[in-house]
């Protein structure tokens, strides 16, 4: 699925530079659940952005299914994001003037799918996350947990291969956190997704198959103690 080779990302900061990623090597197998932890400012979100084609490395290779995201034209990367990668964010990123259904449906617009099929798929995706009866509600009419479920439905409606989640439970209370992580785990098991999740919460990270620790732009990997679905042959250094 993914193979990262010596990936470096350097940002300019004033008159100096910040090395957000410092020679990251990583293999992620299809169908794996990888959690990424580490202190704030040590490269977790930067790494997730690289995996999602939202940013490009200063140097190195990001091989996604045989294609180097670092070298592809922007139009090609945009197509990969639209068809193969779903995103979930801590702040939900829902459009406040659109209903739950319309927010989910928006993810299908770049795929040039007919209006009728978009509506059908968005309603099914909401039903899959337990919100069939909230399709017409605006985000302001939903709880935080329900808004995150809409965001998950939006990420999954295009049937991606990969789900990237950046602190998806960071704005939720403990009980709602457990519900959302339980939902993500169920979807991961049922759909054969590759799930890569950034979190500060060790109780969430422990549910993954492997845990990546980011410190000063470098990545180390340890085995998780949680979910199992199949043997994972990927490795990281």
N, C-alpha and C positions, 0 to 999 in steps of 0.2 A: 504494500500500500504506500508507505512512506519510507524513504531512505535519505537522511540528511547527512551530508559529508562536509565537515570542517566549516560549518555555517557561522559567520561572523556578522554582527551588525554594530556599526559605529555611528553615533550621533554627535553632531556638533553642539556644544553647550558653552555659550560665551566664546572665550578664546581657547577653550580646551575641548576635549572629546570625552564621550562616555561610551564604553564598550559594553553594550547591552547583552550581546551574545558573543561568546569568546571560544570559537572553535567547537561548536556543538556537533556531535555525531549521534545519530539516533535512527533506529529501525522500528517502525510500527507496523505490525501485521494486520491484515484485513480482519475485522471482527474483534479487535482487541479493545479493552477498556484501560486507558492510561490516565492516571491523575498526576497533575503537576503542582508541586508545592514549593514554598520558599519565601524568604522575606520580601517585603515590598521593595520594588525598585531593582530587583536582581534578575529580571529578564523573563518572567513567566508569561506575561501578556505579549511581550515582543515575540517570543517563540510561537505562541498561539496564532498571532497575526501572520507569521511566516507560513505556518501550516495551512492557513486559510487563504493565502494569496492576497492578503490585505496590505502587506508590505513586502519589500524585497531586501535580501541580505546585501551587505557590503561586499561579501565574497562567500563562496561556497555553493553547494548544490542542494536543492530541495526537490528530490525526485518523488513525484506523485503519480503512481501507475505508469511509470516509464516516461513521464514528461517532467522537465526541469522547470518548476514554477519561476525560478529566478531568471530564466532566459526567455520565457514566453512573452509574446506581445501582450499589451494590456487587454486587448479585445479577446485574446485567447484565455487569459487568466479570468476575465469577467465571465466567460462562458463556463469555465470549470466551476467557479463559485456558484453560478446560477443553477447548474445541473447536478453537481456532485457533493457540495458542502453546505451543511446547515449550521447556522450560528445562533447561539443563545447567550444573552448578556445579563449582567447583574441588574441593570436598570430597565430591563424588559424591552425598551426601544419600540413601544407601540405608538402608532399615530393616534393622538387623542380624539380626533374628529371622526375616526372610522370605527365601525363596529368590530366586534371580535372576528366575525366572518370576513369582513373586508380587509382587516389586518392580515389574516391568514392568506386570503386570496391574492394580496399584493405580491407575495413571493412567487406567484405563477405568471405574473404579467410578462417578465422578461423571456419566458419560454414560449410566448405566442400561442398559448392555449385558448381555445374558444371560451367565451363568457359562461356558457352553460356548464362546460366541464370544470372550469375554475370554481364555480359555485359548488358543484357536486363534490369535488375533491376537498374544498375547504371545510364544508360541513362534515364530511367523513373524518377529516383530521381533527376537528374539534370534538367529535364524538369519541375518537380514540383516546383523547386526554380527559374525558369525562365532562365536557362542557357543551354537549349537544343542546342544552336548554339555555345557553348564554350567548348564542350566535349573534343576536341583535343588540347585545349590550355594548355600550361604550367602555373603554378602559376605566374611566372614572367610576363606573357602576360595578366594578369588579374588585375583589380583594387582591392583595399582593400575590397570594398563591394562585388565584385564578388568572391574573395577568401573566404570570410566568407560564402557566399552562397554555395560554393563547400563544405566547412566544415559542413554546415547544412545538405546538401544532403548526405554526408558521414555518419553523425550521424543517419540519418533517414532511410538509405537504408536497414538496417537490421530489420526495423519495430519494434523499441523498445517500451517498455511500458513507460519508463522514459527518459526525456531529461534533462541533467544537463549542464548548461551554466555558465562558469566562465568569467565574464566581456566580453560578446560577442560583445559589441559595444565600448569597451575601446580604440580601435585603429582607430575608424572611425569618420568622421566629422558628424556634427549634422544632415544634410539631409540624409546621408547614414545610420546613426544610426536609424532614424525614419523608413526608408525602411526595415531594418533588423528586428527591433522589430515588425513592422507590419506584416512581413512575419512569424515570430515566432508565433505571436498571431493567424494568420490565420491557420497555421498548427496545433496549439494547439486546436483550435475550431473544425477543420475538422477531426482530427485523434483521438481525445479523449486522448491526451497525458497528462502525469503528467509532468509539467514543473517547474523546480527549477532553479532559475537564480540569481547569485551573481552579484551585480552592485553597483557602487558608485553613479550612476546617479539617482537622486530622480524622475526625469520625467519618467524614465523607470520603476522604482519600483512601482510608483503609478498606473501603468497599470495592476498590478497583483491583484489577489483576496485577498491575505494576504501578509503582509510584516513582515519578521523576522529581528530583530535588534540584532546584535552580539556586545557585549561590555565585554571585559575582560573575554572572554570564556563563557559568559552566554548569553542565548537567550531569548528575549521577542518577543511577537507577537502582531501585530495590524492588523485591517482589512484594506485592500486596498480600493481604490475608483474607480478602473478601470474595468477590464474585468469581465463579468459574463457569465456563461454557465449553471451552475446547483448549487444547494445548496451544501455547503461543511460542513460536520459534524465534521471534524478533529479539534483538539485543541492542544495548546502548552502551556507550562508554563516556 
